[in-house]
C-alpha cells in the first residue's frame, strides 16, 4: 500500500492539530511514550516532530508533508512547497506574533534603539535578518527558555512569541514592534509534490483541513416556515450563503436550511419562532467545503 509520510507537530500545536484532524475525519491517537501516533487513514504514516524542525525534515524528504508555523519556515530557510494556510494556534484561531519587547521602564522605543544592545530569542536567524534589514548591529543570542524573565536582567530586549500579549504584560513588558505574523502551514517536499499520487493525497488533506477550519464556530439551522413570512425570515438570518429553500407538500409552507455563526443562534432562534418558524433544528458542522 502507498503511504504518505506526514510530520505532525509535537508540542504546543499538538492537541489543537489532533482536534482539527478529527473534525476533518482523520483520527490521530498519541501515546506519551511514542513518537509514532496511530491513524485511521491507512495511507498516512505519521510521526511527531517539533515544529521548529519540521520544515528541514520536509525539505530533505524525511517527510512528504508536514504541518508547521510560517515562522519556523522563515527561521529555517527551508525550501518547501507551501500547500495551504491553516489559521489556528495553541489557544485560538488568530495568528501568532513575534514581537520585540522590553521592560516597561526601558528607554528603547524602536528597533533603531537596539544598536549595540543584547537580545534573547528562540527566533535567532529571522531576528538577525530583521535587524540587518533595519541596519542595526546588536548581539542576538539563542534563548533556551524563560525568555520573558531575561528582559531587563540578562538582556536589554527579547523577541518572543505571543498570541494575546497577556503573558508579556504580566511580566511587566511592553511591545516595541511586531516583527513577524505567523499561521500554521501545510507544507510538502518538492519531490513528493511532483508525484501524482502523493500530490493528490496532500491536496485531499488540504481540502479536508480547510473545510474543518471553515466550520469552526458555525452551525446549521433547519426549519419550516410559512411562505408568506420568507422576506421577514431572510432579514433575520445572517446567512453564510443564500438559504436553501425547498417546497413542502403544503404549498403554503417551505423548508429552509442555512449556515450561521453559532454565537448569533441564541438571538436568531427566538426571532425565527416569533416570525412563524416551526420545527427548528440546530446541528453542528464538521466541515464546510467551499
Buried (B, 14 or more C-beta within 10 A) or exposed (E): EEEBBBBBBBEBBBEBBBEBBBBBEBEBEBEEEEEEBEBEBEBBBBBBBBBBBBBBBBBEEBBBBBBBBBBBBBBBEBEBBEBBBBBBBBEEEEBBBBBBBBBEEBEBEEBEBBEEBBBBBBBBBBBBBBBEEBEBEBEBBEBEEEBBEBBBEBBBBBBBBBBEBEEBBEBEBBBBBEBBEBBBBBBBBEEBBEBEEBBEBBBBBBBBBBBBBBBBEBBBBBBBBBEEBBEBBBEBBEBBEEBEBEEEEEEEBBBBBBBBEEEEBEEBBEBBEEBBBEEBEBEEBEBBEE
